Amino acid sequence: MKLSRRQWLKSAGIISGTTLLTGAQASSLLTTEEVKKFNPRKLSLPIRLGSNENPYGPSEKMRKAMIDGFELGCRYPWSYNTALREKIAQKEGVPADHIVLVAGSTEGLKITGITYAGPGDEIISGLPTFLSLMNYAEVWGASINWVPLNKEFDYDLEEIEKRISSKTKLVFLCNPNNPTGKLLPAQQVLDFCESVSNKTMLFSDEAYCDYIEDPNYPSMVELVKKGKNVIVSKTLSKVYGLAGIRLGYLVARPDIAEKLSERVVANTNIMAIEAGKAALDDQEFYQFSLKKNLECRKLIENTLDQLGLEYLPSQANFVFFHAKRDVSKLADEFMKKGIIIGRPFPPLNDWCRISTGTVEEVQLFNQAALEILG
């Protein structure tokens, strides 16, 4: 027998009858029009707070663009990429020949890994961080020189640069970092990236750059504009709410962009192209997503404060906190409550990453956390 939402919540042991959240409470009193425009994720089993997805979107404008694009579904996308590439180039302040479109930024990371590191070559990266580029390069014979995060849980930039040798074909940087959510000081990271780019290729994964609260914080696209050996990765999976549509891009000077383009396997499709163009124009949804993310991040942090658990200052759509217990086992406990949390990130196996969800989802996580970790 299929359980109703109320029955499931009670059976999961998350809430009692006196604390059951209504739809109005859960969505912070979203209006009917806001629900229509911003498409909040419906509460369902299990609650997904482990993949850093935007719980809103695709927006009404993006959905309409995809529906309208169906009539082009019989066409190959190659001739339709230009308009999206030009729109992205305008956003980044570079010519269109600096942009490589890919089906999700993970594709961009992978093709970079195999382009710049093969048998006998080396990539240097901090740890823990997002692993796709390094994992794929290892499959093709590259070795990874892992540099542990420093005591402040930041990339140890000095140690990374110190380890660069003739074998080093690429240095990987994720900023804000996943899973910590931390952001490196602006001038420090600019100086580091420029210095490294004079020695080898620098890859800057900026998947979470939209969540940075300082509007003047620089993207390493500024170094691409100077012609440096820098590749920047960005995505429409996060704040734009298009994780399931698969659309990302790389920014690099033209000779590098052309080299990377030759390696692309997972190309964009007509629906992704139309969704992407609409997404970049939909500033209302963009600002709404940022606002709701900040609201939910604060809700999570308030609960962690109540529990007396340490967490890192996040500039992303997740919070990394010290659970003080093995996250694999903790995940089982939360799953019994119907909630998926982040996987372990060795060597920080007793730290847990929680994505922001809808207000309703976060409130249910908070109550479960008080019961499990209190």
N, C-alpha and C positions, 0 to 999 in steps of 0.2 A: 504494500500500500504506500502510495506517495504521501510524504509528510507535507503539511502546510508549513509556511515559514515560521509561524508561531510554535507549532509542534516541534519543528526541527530545533529551534533555538532553545526550547525547554529541554529537549532530549540531549542536546549537546552540553547542558549544564552551564550555559553561559549566563543566562539571566533568569530572574524570577518574574512572576506575574506583575509585581509592583515596579519592576525596572524595565519592562519590555519597551523597546524603542519604537515609536511610530514613524511612519514615513516622513512626516513633517519634521520631527525632531532629528531624524537621521540625516536629512539633507539640508540642515540649517535653514529650514523654511524656504527652500527653493520654490519659486513660483512655477506654475504650469508652463509658462513660456520659457523659463530657464531650463526646465527638464527637457522640453522639446529642442531647444537650441544646443544644449551642452551634453545631453545623452549620458546621464550618470549610470554607472554600472548597477544593475539590479542585484540585490542581495541574494546570493545563492550558495549552496554547499559545494566545495569548501570556499571559505573566504581567502582570496589570493593576495597575500601580503609578502610574497617572496621573490617577485620578479621585477620590481621597480616599474610597474606599468602605471600609466595614467588611468585612474578609474573613470575618467570622463572621455567622451568622444567615441568615434569620430563625430565632430559637430554636425549640426544640421546642414550647414553650407558644404562641408566635405562630403557628406552622404549624398546630397543632391548632385554634386559634381561627379561623383562616381556613377550614380544612376544615369545621368545624362551621357556619360562616357561609354555606356554599354553599347551604343550603336557603332562605336569604333572597335569593339572587341574582336572583330574579324580581321583587324589590321595588325601587322607587326608594329611594335612601339618605336622603332628607330627614328622615324621621321617626326615623331611627336615629342621627343626628348628635348628638343632645342628650346622650346618655350619655358620649360621647367628649369633647364640648366641656366638660361639667361636670368630667370627670376631669382634663383639662388645666387648667381654671380652678383647681381645687383645688391642683394641683401648683404653679401660678404665684402662688397667693394672691390671685386677683382674682375678681370675679363672672363668670359664664358669658357675659354680654353684652359682655365685653371680648375674646372669642376669635373669630377668623375662621379656619375650617378651609379648607385649600387642598390641592390634589393636588401636594404637593411645595412646598418653600419658594420655589423659583424662580417659581412662579405668584404667590405673595404679593409677591415683589419686582416682578414685571412689572405687576401691577394697581396697585401703589403708584406706579410710574413714570408710568402714564398718568392716574392720579387727581390727582396733584399737579404735573405738569409737562406743558404743551402748548406750542403755538407761541408763541414769544417769552418763554417761561419758562426758568429756569435751575436746574440741580442742581449742587451742589458736592460733589466727592469726591476722595479721595486716589487716587494711581496709583503702582504697580499695586494692584488690588484685584479683588473679584468684580464682574463687569460687567453682569450680567443686568438690573438695574434701569435703569442708565444707557443701555444699548444699546436697550432697549425704549422708553424715553422719547424717545430721539433719533428713532426711527422715527415718532413722533407729533409731531415738530417742536420738541422741547425742545433746549436747548443744554447742554453739560456744561462746567463750569469745573473743569478738572483741576488738582489741587495735588500736585506730586511729594512722595513720602515724604522725610523729612528724612535727615540723614546717618546716623542710627541705624536707618534703615529703618522708622520709625514714621510714622503719620499726623502731619502738621504741623498740629496743632490750632490754634495761634495764627494761622497764615496762613489756614487755612480760615475761622475766625471773622472775620478781618479782611476777607475777600472778600464776606461776606454783604451783599446789597443788596436793593432793592425787587423786583428780578427773581428773587431766590432763593426758590424754592418748597419746596426740600427740601435737607437736608444728609445725605449718606450716610456711614455709618460701619460698617466690618466689624471686629469685635473678638471673639476673635483674628482677625487679618487673614489673608485668603487672597490671595496665596500665601505670605506671609512666616511665618505661624504665630505672630507676635508679639502680645503682650498689652500694652495700655496700662495705666499705673499707675491703680489703682482710683479714688483721689480726683480725680486729674486728669481722667479721663474722665467721672466723675460731674459735676464742676463744668462741664466743657465742654458736655455734653449738656443740662444744665439751663439754662445760659446761652443756648445756641443755640435751645432750645425756646421761649424768650421772644421770639425774633425770627422763626422760621420752623419748618417741620416737621423733626424729627430722626428719621432711620431708623437703627435699630441692628440690623445683621445679626449674629445670635449663633448661627450654624449650628454652631460648634465649642465652644460654651460648656461642654458636658459634659466636655471634656478639660482644662479649667482645673484646675490642681492645688491652688490655694488655695480651700478650701471656703467661705471667707467673701467671695470676690470677688463684687461686686454685678452683677446683671443690670440693664439699664435699665428693666426692668419696675417697678423701684422708683420711677422717675419717672412711669410710667403711672399708678401708684397715687396719685400726687399730682395727677393730672389734667393733666399736661403734654402739650405737642404732641410726643409721642414714639410711634413705632411700633416694636415689637420683632418680629423674625422668628426663628423657631426651626424645627427640623426633626427628624423621626424617621429620616432617611436615614443618619445617621452612627453614633453609638454604639449606636443601637437596631437597626442592620442592616436597615433597610427601604427602601433607596434605590430598589429596583425596584418597590416597592409604591406609592410616591408619596404621602407624607403629611407635611404641614407646617402651621404655623399662625402667625398674627399676633396680637400682643397690643397693644391700644390702648383708649383710653377709648371708651365706647359710641357717641358721635356719630361718631367717626372709624371705628370698627369697622363701623358700619352703612353708611357711605359706601363703604368698601372692599368690603364684602360684595356691594354692587350691581354691582361690576365683575368678580367672580369668574367665570371661564369654565370652568376645569378644577376640577370639584368632586371631593370624595372619593367613594369607592364602598364597598359593603358589606364587601368583603374588607379594605380599608384601615382601615375603622372598627374591625372586629373585631381586626385585627392591632395597631392602635394601642392599644386598651384593654389587650390582653394585654401589649404591650411596656412600658407604663407600670407594670404590676404586676410585671414580671419583673426584680426587682432582682439576682437571681443572674447573669443574662446581662449586665445593665448593668455590674456590677462586673467580670465576666470580661472584657468588651470593653475596659474601661479598663486592666485589668492587662496584657492582651496587647498593647495599643497602646503602653503605656509600655515594655514589654520590647522590642518591635521598633524603636521609635524609638531606644532606646539602642544596639541592634545597628547601626543605620544610622550613628548619630553616632560610634560606635567606629571604624567603617571610614573615615569621613571624617577622623577624627583621625589614623588610620594613613596616610591619603593626604596629610595636611597641608592639607586644603581647609577654608576658612571656611564655617561654617553659622550660621544664626540660631537663638536659643533658642526652641523651638517649644512652644506650648500647644495643639496640635492633633494630628491624625492624619497628619501629613506633616512633612517636613524640607525647608527651602529652603537650598540650598548653592551656593557660588560654584564653578561648573564650569570657569570660565576659558576657555570656548569656546562657540561658537554652539550653543544648545540644539536648534535644528532639525536641525543636522548630528549632534549628539550622540544625538538620538533615533533617527536612522537606525542608528547604531552599536549602540545597545542593542537595537533591534528585530532586528538580525541575531543577537543572543543570545536572542531570544524574550521581550524585556521591554519593556513600554510605560512610558515615563516621562512627566512632566508637559510640557505645551506651553510655548512661550515666553511670558513675561509682560513685554512692552515697558514701560518702556525697559530693563529688567534682562534683556536677552536672553542673557547669559552666566551667569545663575543658573538652577538647576534645582530643580524641586519633585518630591520622591519621597514617595509615599504609603506608609504602613505596610501590610504585607500579613500573611499568615501567617508564622510563623517560617521555614518552608521557603522561601517566596517571597523573604523578605528576605535569607536566607542566599545564595540564588542571585543576587540583585541585588548583594550585597556582593562576591561573587566576580567577577561581571562588571565591577563598578566598579573593582576592583583591576587587572583586565586592561586595561580601556579607559582609565582615568584615572591609573593608576600610572606 
